[in-house]
Amino acid sequence: MTKRLRTVENLDALSTTMSKIEISEKAERLNDLVINVADETLKQIFKEEGTRAIYDYLENNSHLKREEIGGKPKVFSAGLERLLGSAAPVIENLILKNLHAKLGLKFREKKGYGFSDYVKELRESAVVEG
């Protein structure tokens, strides 16, 4: 193998690694943003004590810690539904509206979409910048 070919392969490998790091960093920023927006929204609705009770419930019954909400939106959504019943989708939509607003986007409800579908869509898009 020629030295030039090895250099090209090394550059390709480096480029792939850098892309994976960039994607990982964007996902982490989105996770943090989801957590912060969920926290703000829940506190607006339920105040500090109510929000703390929700987090305690999620941790004890869904094994979901506050800092895992962004990475496990399905678990968060299912836990909220068990706790809040038919009010859960209303709360989730408020969180999603606030999240989209923080990203400079307009939230549009889509038939058949749940909370985790919207988070997944945002994760797969390039909307979260450093």
Secondary structure as the mmCIF struct_conf table of DSSP 4:
data_model
#
loop_
_struct_conf.conf_type_id
_struct_conf.id
_struct_conf.beg_label_comp_id
_struct_conf.beg_label_asym_id
_struct_conf.beg_label_seq_id
_struct_conf.end_label_comp_id
_struct_conf.end_label_asym_id
_struct_conf.end_label_seq_id
HELX_RH_AL_P HELX_RH_AL_P1 LYS A 3 SER A 62
HELX_RH_3T_P HELX_RH_3T_P1 ARG A 66 GLU A 68
TURN_TY1_P TURN_TY1_P1 ILE A 69 GLY A 71
HELX_RH_AL_P HELX_RH_AL_P2 PRO A 73 LEU A 84
HELX_RH_3T_P HELX_RH_3T_P2 GLY A 85 ALA A 87
HELX_RH_AL_P HELX_RH_AL_P3 ALA A 88 LYS A 102
TURN_TY1_P TURN_TY1_P2 LEU A 103 GLY A 104
TURN_TY1_P TURN_TY1_P3 LYS A 111 GLY A 112
HELX_RH_AL_P HELX_RH_AL_P4 PHE A 115 GLU A 124
TURN_TY1_P TURN_TY1_P4 SER A 125 ALA A 126
#
